[in-house]
Amino acid sequence: MNPSLTITYAKKILPSGNIQVKFFIKGGVKEKYGYLLISGYKSEQEIISEIRQRLMLHNTYRTDLQRFSFVREFKDDHNFYLYTA
């Protein structure tokens, strides 16, 4: 992932105890935003690291044609949503 990308976020504690993180990514070709659901408390650095890690996985899976095959089990990440602004 491009290290020059700027990630900002806002978090909200849900009644279930989980934390909903709304994040914004600037510095790429198109700006993106998304949501991440995490359980338990995480520091600011851990949240940014989690977003970066999920972005790398998302980009890898997007170009991986094996996800359309039944040979390897591909699972969607229902705790991470990414949109183009």
Secondary structure as the mmCIF struct_conf table of DSSP 4:
data_model
#
loop_
_struct_conf.conf_type_id
_struct_conf.id
_struct_conf.beg_label_comp_id
_struct_conf.beg_label_asym_id
_struct_conf.beg_label_seq_id
_struct_conf.end_label_comp_id
_struct_conf.end_label_asym_id
_struct_conf.end_label_seq_id
TURN_TY1_P TURN_TY1_P1 PRO A 3 SER A 4
STRN STRN1 THR A 6 ILE A 13
TURN_TY1_P TURN_TY1_P2 PRO A 15 SER A 16
BEND BEND1 GLY A 17 GLY A 17
STRN STRN2 ASN A 18 LYS A 26
BEND BEND2 GLY A 27 LYS A 30
STRN STRN3 LYS A 32 SER A 39
BEND BEND3 GLY A 40 GLY A 40
HELX_RH_AL_P HELX_RH_AL_P1 GLU A 44 THR A 63
HELX_RH_3T_P HELX_RH_3T_P1 LEU A 65 PHE A 68
BEND BEND4 SER A 69 ARG A 72
TURN_TY1_P TURN_TY1_P3 HIS A 78 ASN A 79
STRN STRN4 PHE A 80 THR A 84
#
